[in-house]
Structure formats: C-alpha cells, structure tokens
C-alpha cells in the first residue's frame, strides 16, 4: 500500500509540490528565528512606553527565537524524511518485464 502511494506521489508530481511547500515553510520559519526576538523587543518597548514603567534591565529577548528554531528543525527533518522516502530509494515501475529471448527446441525448428 505504501509503495503504491509512493508511486502515485512521484508520478503525479504531488510529492514534489508538497516537498517544495514544506521547504518554503522551513525557510519562512528560519527567517522567523531572526524576526521573533525583534518583534518581542519592540512589543516590550511599546508596552513599557504605554505603561510608563521603567525597569532597570532592557535585554534583547533571544528566547523568543526558540519556538521558531524548533519548528525549523522539525520541518527540515520531515522534509528530509519525505525526500529520502520518495526520491532516494530505488523505484520499481509497475510495468511487466519483457520475457527473455528463449530459443525454441530443435524439434520445432525447420531444417
């Protein structure tokens, strides 16, 4: 059953489209690794100015990048697993093999 699914995914290019979509999502989350701390820092500064509260330490929140990092790594693992399953294993087409050339016995040949 899985071999038939794999064959259908490869032959109809749905597998390639799905792999491209997963890779695009992975790239977006990778970019999010750098954007998440900036978003958190801007949010903290905006909140701080709205409430007029000043705290002694205004650190850059690098921990905001951790969920994006985990998502990136998991998507990359899923992408690589699907890529390996679909395209790196030998593919056996479902077409019948041609019969080998067998010579007829001597009694059937004309002399």
Secondary structure, DSSP 8 states (H G I E B T S, - for coil): -HHHHHHHHHHTSHHHHHHHHHHHHHHHHHHHHHHHHHHHHHHHHHHHHHHT---S-----GGGGHHHHHHHHHHHHHHHHHHIIIIIS----SS----------GGGS--
